[in-house]
Amino acid sequence: MKVLFCTDGSDISFSALHNFARWQREAVVDVICAIDWSFMPETFTIEISEFENSCSNIASGILERARDEIEDLGLKFGEKIQYCGETVSGILEQINKVEYDLILMGSHGKKGLQRWLGSVSRDIVNNSDISAYVSKKRNNHHKVLFAADGSANSRFAASEAIKYLDLRDKEIYICIVLENPNLLFLEGALDTHWLMEIENEQNKYATRIILELQEKLRQYNFNADKFAILQGNPAEKITEFARKEDIDLIITGTQPGKKKFLESSVSKRVLEIAPSDVVIFR
């Protein structure tokens, strides 16, 4: 697995690295450190060569720390990439140069309307088609939740997780969220028998999806005995369940395509509101 680890030297970015290393121990990790000077006003004057040297020294120190921590964590260190300029542009430029399996990032937790707004992690996920692992805090890296819905994206995410993540000795949960039949349309909602039939069929479908995923995991000697069939808004219910069970990592999938991800995606919303680490396989 080839990974691009994005760091600005912050604790949250290195927490992402430490969390990820507990799920994947055979990755080759390239590290990019982008020193952003794009925030400076045009009227600000500075000796360019002096500032570039200062940026380079800061980035070099961060990259050396990253190399040491990657090797201490048992991962394989790849390339060091220094970039001075607008952070998001620099990371996207690197992604376009090299074929990575995953982008690894930390995300500073913001509150209220500021949550996730202006975040480098958000912009990278929104503007790339690469699978992404986003972490918000250091955790116990023990409980993992498969957010399933029976779609091709969900099945692909499960296959990629089994392929790339070390799930041995982990506590594995499965969660599937059903739509409330009362919200489908008014005429049907007035028919109690019809509602009961729909709920019955929904539960049969959810049970089948859970059994399929459990069987898939058993083929690799992983057990997922803990599961939940919920009803309501998928992103909100997944997040509520993750909070209740103190989940460390949520596994979800989405279709490639920046526009689709930006417009309407359960994965996008989970990424915005869940306190857990989230890995989105595309």
Summary of the structure (lengths in Angstrom):
residues: 282
radius of gyration: 20.9
end to end distance: 14.6
largest distance: 76.4
contacts: 899
relative contact order: 0.15
helix: 46%
strand: 22%
